[in-house]
Amino acid sequence: MWEGTANILALELLRLINKYEAHTLFIKMLREKSTDGMEKRIDGMEDRLLRFAGLEETEKELEAKSLMKDMAILFEDVIYEQL
């Protein structure tokens, strides 16, 4: 079930959030790099990540791949905004 790049990255997301609370670092970095135009999207992602961190492991596994994709898109948009 967990073979393939996207699935392995989703497992890594679970590990990093569970062990290091990496979601808080991710949001902090986004806020430091973004302009005010991205604030609502970052706030929405922060809410989603905090909710995700509080889920049971089985629920996290179901949502991790989708969340990881949305995190990557938001990160790309914040970086693109700087160009």
Biopython code that builds the backbone (N, CA, C, O; Angstrom):
import numpy as np
from Bio.PDB.StructureBuilder import StructureBuilder

atoms = [
    (1, "MET", "N", (0.816, -1.196, 0.000)),
    (1, "MET", "CA", (0.000, 0.000, 0.000)),
    (1, "MET", "C", (0.861, 1.262, 0.000)),
    (1, "MET", "O", (0.484, 2.252, -0.627)),
    (2, "TRP", "N", (1.983, 1.255, 0.670)),
    (2, "TRP", "CA", (2.771, 2.467, 0.828)),
    (2, "TRP", "C", (3.961, 2.534, -0.128)),
    (2, "TRP", "O", (4.940, 3.219, 0.165)),
    (3, "GLU", "N", (3.898, 1.846, -1.250)),
    (3, "GLU", "CA", (4.969, 1.940, -2.225)),
    (3, "GLU", "C", (4.751, 3.164, -3.107)),
    (3, "GLU", "O", (3.628, 3.655, -3.230)),
    (4, "GLY", "N", (5.808, 3.646, -3.711)),
    (4, "GLY", "CA", (5.705, 4.796, -4.605)),
    (4, "GLY", "C", (6.150, 6.070, -3.909)),
    (4, "GLY", "O", (6.018, 6.215, -2.694)),
    (5, "THR", "N", (6.675, 6.979, -4.697)),
    (5, "THR", "CA", (7.261, 8.201, -4.159)),
    (5, "THR", "C", (6.281, 9.019, -3.330)),
    (5, "THR", "O", (6.599, 9.416, -2.209)),
    (6, "ALA", "N", (5.092, 9.275, -3.872)),
    (6, "ALA", "CA", (4.117, 10.111, -3.155)),
    (6, "ALA", "C", (3.728, 9.489, -1.825)),
    (6, "ALA", "O", (3.574, 10.194, -0.828)),
    (7, "ASN", "N", (3.568, 8.182, -1.805)),
    (7, "ASN", "CA", (3.196, 7.514, -0.558)),
    (7, "ASN", "C", (4.331, 7.539, 0.460)),
    (7, "ASN", "O", (4.088, 7.721, 1.653)),
    (8, "ILE", "N", (5.548, 7.362, 0.007)),
    (8, "ILE", "CA", (6.701, 7.432, 0.904)),
    (8, "ILE", "C", (6.836, 8.839, 1.481)),
    (8, "ILE", "O", (7.126, 9.000, 2.667)),
    (9, "LEU", "N", (6.627, 9.858, 0.644)),
    (9, "LEU", "CA", (6.683, 11.236, 1.142)),
    (9, "LEU", "C", (5.559, 11.516, 2.138)),
    (9, "LEU", "O", (5.753, 12.268, 3.093)),
    (10, "ALA", "N", (4.398, 10.923, 1.926)),
    (10, "ALA", "CA", (3.298, 11.090, 2.875)),
    (10, "ALA", "C", (3.665, 10.472, 4.223)),
    (10, "ALA", "O", (3.358, 11.043, 5.270)),
    (11, "LEU", "N", (4.311, 9.323, 4.203)),
    (11, "LEU", "CA", (4.775, 8.715, 5.458)),
    (11, "LEU", "C", (5.808, 9.600, 6.148)),
    (11, "LEU", "O", (5.823, 9.713, 7.374)),
    (12, "GLU", "N", (6.664, 10.219, 5.355)),
    (12, "GLU", "CA", (7.669, 11.122, 5.930)),
    (12, "GLU", "C", (6.995, 12.335, 6.565)),
    (12, "GLU", "O", (7.423, 12.804, 7.620)),
    (13, "LEU", "N", (5.951, 12.838, 5.929)),
    (13, "LEU", "CA", (5.187, 13.948, 6.511)),
    (13, "LEU", "C", (4.624, 13.537, 7.870)),
    (13, "LEU", "O", (4.709, 14.295, 8.836)),
    (14, "LEU", "N", (4.054, 12.349, 7.943)),
    (14, "LEU", "CA", (3.533, 11.850, 9.225)),
    (14, "LEU", "C", (4.629, 11.805, 10.283)),
    (14, "LEU", "O", (4.433, 12.252, 11.414)),
    (15, "ARG", "N", (5.763, 11.273, 9.913)),
    (15, "ARG", "CA", (6.871, 11.143, 10.864)),
    (15, "ARG", "C", (7.331, 12.513, 11.358)),
    (15, "ARG", "O", (7.527, 12.714, 12.557)),
    (16, "LEU", "N", (7.500, 13.451, 10.428)),
    (16, "LEU", "CA", (8.008, 14.768, 10.801)),
    (16, "LEU", "C", (7.030, 15.547, 11.671)),
    (16, "LEU", "O", (7.438, 16.249, 12.595)),
    (17, "ILE", "N", (5.756, 15.425, 11.379)),
    (17, "ILE", "CA", (4.760, 16.122, 12.201)),
    (17, "ILE", "C", (4.662, 15.468, 13.573)),
    (17, "ILE", "O", (4.614, 16.160, 14.589)),
    (18, "ASN", "N", (4.634, 14.152, 13.605)),
    (18, "ASN", "CA", (4.505, 13.451, 14.894)),
    (18, "ASN", "C", (5.728, 13.619, 15.779)),
    (18, "ASN", "O", (5.598, 13.815, 16.988)),
    (19, "LYS", "N", (6.908, 13.543, 15.191)),
    (19, "LYS", "CA", (8.134, 13.541, 15.989)),
    (19, "LYS", "C", (8.683, 14.937, 16.267)),
    (19, "LYS", "O", (9.179, 15.204, 17.362)),
    (20, "TYR", "N", (8.597, 15.833, 15.275)),
    (20, "TYR", "CA", (9.259, 17.134, 15.392)),
    (20, "TYR", "C", (8.323, 18.340, 15.321)),
    (20, "TYR", "O", (8.776, 19.482, 15.392)),
    (21, "GLU", "N", (7.030, 18.091, 15.182)),
    (21, "GLU", "CA", (6.071, 19.189, 14.997)),
    (21, "GLU", "C", (6.504, 20.098, 13.849)),
    (21, "GLU", "O", (6.465, 21.323, 13.962)),
    (22, "ALA", "N", (6.915, 19.481, 12.748)),
    (22, "ALA", "CA", (7.442, 20.210, 11.597)),
    (22, "ALA", "C", (6.411, 21.141, 10.971)),
    (22, "ALA", "O", (6.774, 22.091, 10.277)),
    (23, "HIS", "N", (5.148, 20.881, 11.207)),
    (23, "HIS", "CA", (4.119, 21.758, 10.651)),
    (23, "HIS", "C", (4.243, 23.189, 11.182)),
    (23, "HIS", "O", (3.950, 24.147, 10.467)),
    (24, "THR", "N", (4.674, 23.328, 12.429)),
    (24, "THR", "CA", (4.834, 24.678, 12.982)),
    (24, "THR", "C", (6.010, 25.394, 12.313)),
    (24, "THR", "O", (5.945, 26.599, 12.067)),
    (25, "LEU", "N", (7.068, 24.666, 12.025)),
    (25, "LEU", "CA", (8.214, 25.251, 11.324)),
    (25, "LEU", "C", (7.859, 25.624, 9.891)),
    (25, "LEU", "O", (8.297, 26.657, 9.384)),
    (26, "PHE", "N", (7.067, 24.783, 9.245)),
    (26, "PHE", "CA", (6.635, 25.043, 7.876)),
    (26, "PHE", "C", (5.834, 26.347, 7.802)),
    (26, "PHE", "O", (6.088, 27.185, 6.937)),
    (27, "ILE", "N", (4.881, 26.514, 8.696)),
    (27, "ILE", "CA", (4.054, 27.728, 8.699)),
    (27, "ILE", "C", (4.911, 28.946, 9.015)),
    (27, "ILE", "O", (4.751, 29.991, 8.385)),
    (28, "LYS", "N", (5.806, 28.831, 9.970)),
    (28, "LYS", "CA", (6.695, 29.944, 10.318)),
    (28, "LYS", "C", (7.517, 30.372, 9.108)),
    (28, "LYS", "O", (7.636, 31.566, 8.833)),
    (29, "MET", "N", (8.084, 29.417, 8.385)),
    (29, "MET", "CA", (8.879, 29.716, 7.208)),
    (29, "MET", "C", (8.026, 30.381, 6.125)),
    (29, "MET", "O", (8.467, 31.337, 5.487)),
    (30, "LEU", "N", (6.812, 29.878, 5.917)),
    (30, "LEU", "CA", (5.930, 30.489, 4.919)),
    (30, "LEU", "C", (5.638, 31.941, 5.274)),
    (30, "LEU", "O", (5.667, 32.815, 4.408)),
    (31, "ARG", "N", (5.359, 32.193, 6.537)),
    (31, "ARG", "CA", (5.050, 33.576, 6.960)),
    (31, "ARG", "C", (6.254, 34.495, 6.766)),
    (31, "ARG", "O", (6.090, 35.654, 6.385)),
    (32, "GLU", "N", (7.449, 33.994, 7.023)),
    (32, "GLU", "CA", (8.655, 34.806, 6.851)),
    (32, "GLU", "C", (8.918, 35.141, 5.386)),
    (32, "GLU", "O", (9.436, 36.215, 5.082)),
    (33, "LYS", "N", (8.570, 34.242, 4.484)),
    (33, "LYS", "CA", (8.878, 34.422, 3.074)),
    (33, "LYS", "C", (7.750, 35.058, 2.263)),
    (33, "LYS", "O", (7.979, 35.503, 1.138)),
    (34, "SER", "N", (6.557, 35.106, 2.805)),
    (34, "SER", "CA", (5.402, 35.549, 2.021)),
    (34, "SER", "C", (5.098, 37.028, 2.220)),
    (34, "SER", "O", (5.624, 37.689, 3.115)),
    (35, "THR", "N", (4.229, 37.511, 1.347)),
    (35, "THR", "CA", (3.705, 38.866, 1.486)),
    (35, "THR", "C", (2.302, 38.768, 2.081)),
    (35, "THR", "O", (1.782, 37.674, 2.299)),
    (36, "ASP", "N", (1.706, 39.914, 2.337)),
    (36, "ASP", "CA", (0.372, 39.929, 2.941)),
    (36, "ASP", "C", (-0.681, 39.272, 2.049)),
    (36, "ASP", "O", (-1.712, 38.821, 2.547)),
    (37, "GLY", "N", (-0.440, 39.213, 0.757)),
    (37, "GLY", "CA", (-1.403, 38.620, -0.154)),
    (37, "GLY", "C", (-1.604, 37.129, 0.049)),
    (37, "GLY", "O", (-2.598, 36.575, -0.421)),
    (38, "MET", "N", (-0.704, 36.483, 0.721)),
    (38, "MET", "CA", (-0.786, 35.039, 0.952)),
    (38, "MET", "C", (-1.303, 34.695, 2.350)),
    (38, "MET", "O", (-1.454, 33.520, 2.685)),
    (39, "GLU", "N", (-1.570, 35.705, 3.154)),
    (39, "GLU", "CA", (-1.907, 35.485, 4.560)),
    (39, "GLU", "C", (-3.101, 34.550, 4.760)),
    (39, "GLU", "O", (-3.047, 33.659, 5.608)),
    (40, "LYS", "N", (-4.175, 34.740, 3.996)),
    (40, "LYS", "CA", (-5.359, 33.895, 4.173)),
    (40, "LYS", "C", (-5.065, 32.436, 3.835)),
    (40, "LYS", "O", (-5.525, 31.528, 4.527)),
    (41, "ARG", "N", (-4.310, 32.218, 2.784)),
    (41, "ARG", "CA", (-3.985, 30.842, 2.400)),
    (41, "ARG", "C", (-3.099, 30.178, 3.452)),
    (41, "ARG", "O", (-3.270, 29.001, 3.772)),
    (42, "ILE", "N", (-2.159, 30.942, 3.980)),
    (42, "ILE", "CA", (-1.281, 30.386, 5.023)),
    (42, "ILE", "C", (-2.080, 30.113, 6.290)),
    (42, "ILE", "O", (-1.877, 29.087, 6.939)),
    (43, "ASP", "N", (-2.986, 31.018, 6.650)),
    (43, "ASP", "CA", (-3.849, 30.787, 7.813)),
    (43, "ASP", "C", (-4.677, 29.515, 7.631)),
    (43, "ASP", "O", (-4.823, 28.723, 8.562)),
    (44, "GLY", "N", (-5.215, 29.328, 6.430)),
    (44, "GLY", "CA", (-5.998, 28.125, 6.152)),
    (44, "GLY", "C", (-5.159, 26.868, 6.270)),
    (44, "GLY", "O", (-5.613, 25.859, 6.810)),
    (45, "MET", "N", (-3.934, 26.929, 5.765)),
    (45, "MET", "CA", (-3.047, 25.766, 5.864)),
    (45, "MET", "C", (-2.666, 25.516, 7.319)),
    (45, "MET", "O", (-2.584, 24.366, 7.749)),
    (46, "GLU", "N", (-2.435, 26.567, 8.066)),
    (46, "GLU", "CA", (-2.108, 26.389, 9.482)),
    (46, "GLU", "C", (-3.253, 25.690, 10.212)),
    (46, "GLU", "O", (-3.019, 24.764, 10.988)),
    (47, "ASP", "N", (-4.478, 26.125, 9.968)),
    (47, "ASP", "CA", (-5.637, 25.481, 10.593)),
    (47, "ASP", "C", (-5.716, 24.010, 10.202)),
    (47, "ASP", "O", (-5.976, 23.144, 11.038)),
    (48, "ARG", "N", (-5.490, 23.744, 8.930)),
    (48, "ARG", "CA", (-5.558, 22.366, 8.440)),
    (48, "ARG", "C", (-4.464, 21.499, 9.069)),
    (48, "ARG", "O", (-4.716, 20.355, 9.448)),
    (49, "LEU", "N", (-3.256, 22.043, 9.177)),
    (49, "LEU", "CA", (-2.151, 21.289, 9.769)),
    (49, "LEU", "C", (-2.367, 21.028, 11.254)),
    (49, "LEU", "O", (-2.059, 19.943, 11.749)),
    (50, "LEU", "N", (-2.890, 22.012, 11.959)),
    (50, "LEU", "CA", (-3.163, 21.820, 13.384)),
    (50, "LEU", "C", (-4.240, 20.762, 13.597)),
    (50, "LEU", "O", (-4.140, 19.939, 14.506)),
    (51, "ARG", "N", (-5.266, 20.788, 12.758)),
    (51, "ARG", "CA", (-6.312, 19.768, 12.838)),
    (51, "ARG", "C", (-5.724, 18.392, 12.519)),
    (51, "ARG", "O", (-6.007, 17.409, 13.204)),
    (52, "PHE", "N", (-4.901, 18.338, 11.469)),
    (52, "PHE", "CA", (-4.257, 17.095, 11.058)),
    (52, "PHE", "C", (-3.402, 16.530, 12.186)),
    (52, "PHE", "O", (-3.443, 15.329, 12.449)),
    (53, "ALA", "N", (-2.637, 17.371, 12.846)),
    (53, "ALA", "CA", (-1.751, 16.916, 13.923)),
    (53, "ALA", "C", (-2.527, 16.281, 15.075)),
    (53, "ALA", "O", (-1.992, 15.442, 15.799)),
    (54, "GLY", "N", (-3.771, 16.676, 15.241)),
    (54, "GLY", "CA", (-4.583, 16.146, 16.330)),
    (54, "GLY", "C", (-5.389, 14.898, 15.989)),
    (54, "GLY", "O", (-6.076, 14.346, 16.849)),
    (55, "LEU", "N", (-5.306, 14.455, 14.745)),
    (55, "LEU", "CA", (-6.066, 13.276, 14.326)),
    (55, "LEU", "C", (-5.449, 11.987, 14.843)),
    (55, "LEU", "O", (-4.281, 11.951, 15.231)),
    (56, "GLU", "N", (-6.250, 10.935, 14.842)),
    (56, "GLU", "CA", (-5.740, 9.595, 15.125)),
    (56, "GLU", "C", (-4.851, 9.173, 13.952)),
    (56, "GLU", "O", (-5.001, 9.680, 12.841)),
    (57, "GLU", "N", (-3.932, 8.250, 14.203)),
    (57, "GLU", "CA", (-2.966, 7.842, 13.175)),
    (57, "GLU", "C", (-3.637, 7.326, 11.902)),
    (57, "GLU", "O", (-3.188, 7.635, 10.798)),
    (58, "THR", "N", (-4.685, 6.561, 12.044)),
    (58, "THR", "CA", (-5.368, 6.025, 10.860)),
    (58, "THR", "C", (-5.938, 7.153, 10.008)),
    (58, "THR", "O", (-5.843, 7.122, 8.781)),
    (59, "GLU", "N", (-6.526, 8.142, 10.658)),
    (59, "GLU", "CA", (-7.065, 9.294, 9.932)),
    (59, "GLU", "C", (-5.944, 10.093, 9.266)),
    (59, "GLU", "O", (-6.099, 10.577, 8.145)),
    (60, "LYS", "N", (-4.823, 10.225, 9.959)),
    (60, "LYS", "CA", (-3.680, 10.926, 9.382)),
    (60, "LYS", "C", (-3.200, 10.229, 8.109)),
    (60, "LYS", "O", (-2.894, 10.881, 7.110)),
    (61, "GLU", "N", (-3.140, 8.907, 8.158)),
    (61, "GLU", "CA", (-2.688, 8.159, 6.992)),
    (61, "GLU", "C", (-3.592, 8.388, 5.790)),
    (61, "GLU", "O", (-3.122, 8.428, 4.653)),
    (62, "LEU", "N", (-4.876, 8.535, 6.038)),
    (62, "LEU", "CA", (-5.825, 8.769, 4.949)),
    (62, "LEU", "C", (-5.680, 10.154, 4.334)),
    (62, "LEU", "O", (-5.946, 10.335, 3.146)),
    (63, "GLU", "N", (-5.267, 11.120, 5.120)),
    (63, "GLU", "CA", (-5.200, 12.500, 4.653)),
    (63, "GLU", "C", (-3.805, 12.969, 4.260)),
    (63, "GLU", "O", (-3.671, 14.011, 3.619)),
    (64, "ALA", "N", (-2.774, 12.233, 4.624)),
    (64, "ALA", "CA", (-1.397, 12.710, 4.480)),
    (64, "ALA", "C", (-1.015, 13.038, 3.041)),
    (64, "ALA", "O", (-0.391, 14.069, 2.792)),
    (65, "LYS", "N", (-1.373, 12.194, 2.107)),
    (65, "LYS", "CA", (-0.961, 12.400, 0.710)),
    (65, "LYS", "C", (-1.580, 13.675, 0.141)),
    (65, "LYS", "O", (-0.892, 14.458, -0.513)),
    (66, "SER", "N", (-2.840, 13.882, 0.378)),
    (66, "SER", "CA", (-3.527, 15.080, -0.094)),
    (66, "SER", "C", (-2.964, 16.338, 0.576)),
    (66, "SER", "O", (-2.751, 17.359, -0.079)),
    (67, "LEU", "N", (-2.731, 16.251, 1.870)),
    (67, "LEU", "CA", (-2.173, 17.387, 2.604)),
    (67, "LEU", "C", (-0.786, 17.737, 2.099)),
    (67, "LEU", "O", (-0.468, 18.909, 1.897)),
    (68, "MET", "N", (0.034, 16.722, 1.897)),
    (68, "MET", "CA", (1.391, 16.951, 1.413)),
    (68, "MET", "C", (1.370, 17.680, 0.063)),
    (68, "MET", "O", (2.158, 18.598, -0.164)),
    (69, "LYS", "N", (0.468, 17.266, -0.823)),
    (69, "LYS", "CA", (0.345, 17.908, -2.133)),
    (69, "LYS", "C", (-0.036, 19.384, -1.980)),
    (69, "LYS", "O", (0.544, 20.250, -2.634)),
    (70, "ASP", "N", (-1.000, 19.659, -1.127)),
    (70, "ASP", "CA", (-1.434, 21.044, -0.912)),
    (70, "ASP", "C", (-0.344, 21.889, -0.263)),
    (70, "ASP", "O", (-0.222, 23.078, -0.558)),
    (71, "MET", "N", (0.445, 21.285, 0.617)),
    (71, "MET", "CA", (1.577, 22.000, 1.218)),
    (71, "MET", "C", (2.596, 22.372, 0.145)),
    (71, "MET", "O", (3.123, 23.484, 0.141)),
    (72, "ALA", "N", (2.868, 21.449, -0.755)),
    (72, "ALA", "CA", (3.836, 21.706, -1.826)),
    (72, "ALA", "C", (3.356, 22.827, -2.741)),
    (72, "ALA", "O", (4.142, 23.687, -3.136)),
    (73, "ILE", "N", (2.081, 22.819, -3.075)),
    (73, "ILE", "CA", (1.531, 23.869, -3.940)),
    (73, "ILE", "C", (1.628, 25.226, -3.265)),
    (73, "ILE", "O", (2.017, 26.207, -3.899)),
    (74, "LEU", "N", (1.281, 25.295, -1.994)),
    (74, "LEU", "CA", (1.362, 26.561, -1.265)),
    (74, "LEU", "C", (2.814, 27.033, -1.176)),
    (74, "LEU", "O", (3.095, 28.215, -1.372)),
    (75, "PHE", "N", (3.724, 26.123, -0.884)),
    (75, "PHE", "CA", (5.141, 26.483, -0.818)),
    (75, "PHE", "C", (5.614, 27.044, -2.161)),
    (75, "PHE", "O", (6.291, 28.071, -2.199)),
    (76, "GLU", "N", (5.263, 26.382, -3.248)),
    (76, "GLU", "CA", (5.638, 26.863, -4.585)),
    (76, "GLU", "C", (5.081, 28.260, -4.832)),
    (76, "GLU", "O", (5.780, 29.119, -5.371)),
    (77, "ASP", "N", (3.838, 28.491, -4.446)),
    (77, "ASP", "CA", (3.227, 29.797, -4.664)),
    (77, "ASP", "C", (3.918, 30.897, -3.862)),
    (77, "ASP", "O", (4.097, 32.011, -4.354)),
    (78, "VAL", "N", (4.300, 30.585, -2.642)),
    (78, "VAL", "CA", (5.014, 31.569, -1.816)),
    (78, "VAL", "C", (6.381, 31.887, -2.445)),
    (78, "VAL", "O", (6.774, 33.051, -2.517)),
    (79, "ILE", "N", (7.089, 30.871, -2.890)),
    (79, "ILE", "CA", (8.391, 31.087, -3.515)),
    (79, "ILE", "C", (8.236, 31.838, -4.832)),
    (79, "ILE", "O", (8.998, 32.761, -5.122)),
    (80, "TYR", "N", (7.251, 31.440, -5.622)),
    (80, "TYR", "CA", (7.005, 32.107, -6.902)),
    (80, "TYR", "C", (6.699, 33.593, -6.701)),
    (80, "TYR", "O", (7.103, 34.433, -7.505)),
    (81, "GLU", "N", (5.994, 33.899, -5.639)),
    (81, "GLU", "CA", (5.632, 35.267, -5.335)),
    (81, "GLU", "C", (6.863, 36.153, -5.132)),
    (81, "GLU", "O", (6.798, 37.363, -5.353)),
    (82, "GLN", "N", (7.970, 35.566, -4.718)),
    (82, "GLN", "CA", (9.197, 36.313, -4.470)),
    (82, "GLN", "C", (9.942, 36.657, -5.759)),
    (82, "GLN", "O", (10.779, 37.559, -5.765)),
    (83, "LEU", "N", (9.649, 35.958, -6.837)),
    (83, "LEU", "CA", (10.389, 36.178, -8.094)),
    (83, "LEU", "C", (9.978, 37.455, -8.780)),
    (83, "LEU", "O", (10.504, 37.781, -9.844)),
]
sb = StructureBuilder()
sb.init_structure("model")
sb.init_model(0)
sb.init_chain("A")
sb.init_seg("    ")
for serial, (resi, resn, name, xyz) in enumerate(atoms, 1):
    if name == "N":
        sb.init_residue(resn, " ", resi, " ")
    sb.init_atom(name, np.array(xyz, "f"), 0.0, 1.0, " ", f" {name:<3s}", serial, name[0])
structure = sb.get_structure()
